[in-house]
Amino acid sequence: MDGLIIDRLRTEYMDNPLGIDVQAPRLGWIVKSSRRGASQTAYRVIASYSPEALAREEGDAWDSGKVAESRSQHIEYAGVPLVSSQKIYWKARVWDEMGKASEWSETAIWSMGILSRDGWEGHWIGHPSGRKATREEPLPVAYLRRSFRAGGNVRRATVHATALGLYRLHLNGVRVGDDALSPEWTDYHVRVQYQTYDVTDGIRAGDNAIAVMLGHGWYTGYIGMYGYQKYGMEPSFLLQLNIEFDDGTVQSIRTDEQWKAAYGSIVGSDLQMGENWDARLEQLAWRETAFDDEKWKPASRMYDYRGKVVAQMCPPIRVTQTRKPIEVRQLSEDRALVDMGQITSGFLRVALEGKEGVRYTLRYGEALDENGNLYTDNLRFARQTDTYVCRGRGREIFEPVFTYHGYRYVEISGGPAPRSEDIEGIVIHSSLPETGTLETSDPLVNRLVDNIRWTQRANYMGVPTDCPQRDERHGWTGDAQIFAPTAAYNMDVSAFLAKWLHDLEDGQRPTGAYTDFAPFIFGPKTEFDNDFTYTHTASAGWADAPPIIAWLLYERYGDSAILRRQYASMKRWMDYNEQLYPTGIRRDAPQYGDWLSLDERPFEETKAEFGWQVAGHSTTPYDVFSTAYWANGAKLMSDIARIVGEEADARKYERLHSFVREAFINEFVDEEGRIRGDTQTIYAMALAWGLLPDRLRAAAVQRLVSKIEEAGDLAATGFHGTKYLMEVLSENGHEALAFRLLRRESYPSWLYSVRQGATTIWERWDGWTEERGFQDPGMNSLCHYAFGSVGEWLYRHVGGIQPDPSAPGFGRVVIRPRPLGGIVSARCAYDSIVGAIATEWTLQDGAFELSLTVPANVKALVYVPSEDGAYATEGSLPAARANGVTAAGREGGNELFIVDSGTYRFKSTIAKV
């Protein structure tokens, strides 16, 4: 594989997407080669209307010609204007650094969706129940169907569908697509997503039937902490099926008056409460063409939707794996407790055998109480309970459709208890490609890495939620933005977070304020004393998320278009804050602050000193915390403005950053480098964001270190401080302390929860302790990724893979593993947007070995730890003489090398500690 090979062709970050609505989609690929120094110097893209034309190299839609560029991502289509339903076939070839052309890539495709509202020919339909849901009795799922005849030879058949609610689609008895909770959550006041499916193979000559299950989901179901029906009263459905025949004619089937409606076996369904089935009510074969729907009612025409109907532009929620129980404990003849061995998001698929009318109840929870029974106190108002009433005809398979649970344990009761072989755990979440792996010599650290990954899986559910189990499951912006860098190592979050930025903009208030969670829900929390959501806007560290997320997508994926797309929205946010805080000090309180930090001195003393500026959940004063975020936001906006070519704005935001930074120093920093509040968090944030004068940095670092060490090598930081603490220590000469914090096993620490058997990250450091058991059930998720933000540090400092800020999108990578803290080996891989990066290192008796792989078209800056006076080797040669390696000096106990793409093996000697 010496020559360049083109792989992983994608359109708008997706593999062969159907029904997109971007009219100038961006294309990308990676190049592979086993040769050191292999790189792309030019490319050519051909896009055609047919595979035959593409095979003849006829770019009747677009031929880029040979373009002398090394860029392999974000190549914008610039051909014939695209129209609705169009299908495009494309391929690419590249030229290497020696001018040699590669073979053509494999063919990739994309198709266009419905690009204008008048392209939808049907209307919204439904089957209103007229009922008001309760916690115990959610509303039923409606069944909709339509029969039709198709004649002629089908060339292509495409269905576009969406719902205000949730839907599952069948054609002639066969499920269409494999997505689980479509169309997923958006701010329905503003937009709803539609999905597109190719059903060419499913259309029969003659009679056909479309069948739809229509559920409630986020639209009419119990949502967040706010109750039922916060977006609408009844779900509705919209579909258009276009059948193209060989003779050029087109038949269109759409939602209209010809559809029929009824109810069936799903007598109640809700995302949080669960799903209730009565199998005796199932209408057998109702999805099939032969079914007699004479007794069904005509479907109701529903109100037209006044928001935007847009294509789903990110991977859907899907079943990603199935799991078997590790134990099924029989509690009695008709009651069993199932242990799946891992907290996940999803539900059970279970085979049941009961007489007609026997009601099974499945209760889901994350943990067991001190008596070994299912613990559900922390679910608050969420029931997480499914029920199934048997038909009584032998073995029956129960698998919910429109709900999911956050759980490890399930109590099954009501009938003959199922056996282990009768039970499967179905794991569902947004099906993002998993891109990062890390394994070390420490099994506890490895379990921590797994816990972080499982927590992300359970909470990436169309939006980045905080928890999968209780009556919340919000897209909390603070949690999401601090975890996003870790998330972007674990998974390809490019399209997922780009979609979420739409949600954030959709919720933006007329004032310019961003909300604290997105999609936003306006109104009172009906079960929580009518606490009103107007308070959930503009909170520091939460509403600051959009520029942070947009910048991350630029840094990791080289996506400058996302900066331009969100720029006007982010400017409104900046204007809002400038108007509110003209002195540069951001005094918004009360708010969340450094959420769930620990007391570093008796809280009564902190409260006496700072009053309403602190609370039991955050001991860093709000004004200090908020102003730090304001300064960081101004710096980010300056950088963003410069990237998108807004130079005047860039200079404006530079001045604003200087103004807020000076206000921060003057108001909160004394001459000894002490910062108001004197918490670990505020030192970590101020140092990470350069908010201190150079002359005071060393004092602030030392104050931070002494506070940690005097507490017994203990991190007392909350969500936000934890994000920056480890990096600040590592970059300021205190790597050994950072590694001691990592490997600490007593409370509070990451490994304490691992030692207690945690399989995901806890919301709180003290989610459960040996002294007091479970924390306050009012807020104690055992699957909450915020404290998992340490994952970014693990990838960077243990795995040694870091993006180079000077080359966004991993145009250059920094390789810098830190063999410290008693960890003696690590293996790390990251499948970046430009290809796979890998490291593997070992340390034994002072001998250090580092193997690494740099993808084609990329260079790396490599740090090889070594003793002064000793020189690293690469292969059998002194490293500086090896092919593809250039010596770049020495820094902090490391030899530095710039290496071309390829695979390398360095060896060096490190002084024993």
Buried (B, 14 or more C-beta within 10 A) or exposed (E): EEBBBBEBBBBBBBEEBBBBBBEEBBBBBBBBBEBBBBBBBBBBBBBBBBEEBBEEEBBBBBBBEEEEEBBBBBBEBEBBEBEBBBBBBBBBBBBBBEEEBBEBBEBBBBBBBBBEEEBBEBBBBBBBBEEEBEBEBBBBBBBBBBBBEBEEEBBBBBBBBBBBBBBBBBBBBEEBBEBBBBBBBBBBBBBBBBBBBBBEEBBBEEEBBBBBBBBBBBBBBBBBBBBBBBBBBBBBBBBBBBBBBEEEEEBEBBBBEEBBBBBBBBBBBBBBBBBBBBBEBBBEEBBBBEBEBEEBEEBBBBEEBEBBBBBBBBBBBBBBEEBEBEEBBEBEEBBBBBBBBBBBBBBBBBBBBBEEEBBBBBBBBBBBEEEEEBBBEBBBBBBBBBBBBBBBEEEBEBBBBBBBBBBBBBBBBBBBBBEEEBBBBBBBBBBBEBBBBBBBBBEBBBBBBBBBBBBBBBBBBBBBBBBBBBBBBBBBBBBBBBBBBBBBBBBBBBBBBBBBBBBBBBBBBEBBBBBBBBBBBBEBBBBBEEBEBEEBBBBBBBBBBBBBBBBBBBBBBBBBBBBBBBBEBBBBBBEBBBEBBEEBBBEBBBBBBBBBBBEBEEBEEBBEBBEEBBBEBBBBBBBBBBBBBBBBBBBBBBBBBBBBEBEEBBEBBBEBBBBBBBBBBEBBBEEEBBBBBBBBBBBBBBBBBBBBEEEBBEBBBBBBBEBBEEBEBBBBBBBBBBBBBBBBBBBBEBBEBBBBBBBBEEBBBBBBBBBEEBBBBBBBBBBBBEEEEBBEEEBBBBBBBBBBBBBBBBBBBBBBBBBBEEBBBBBBBBBBBBBBBEBBBBBBBBBBBBBBBBBBBBBEEEEBBBBBBBBBBBBBBBBBBBBEEEBBBBBEEEBBEBEBBEBBEEEEEBBBBBBBBBEBBBBBBBEEE
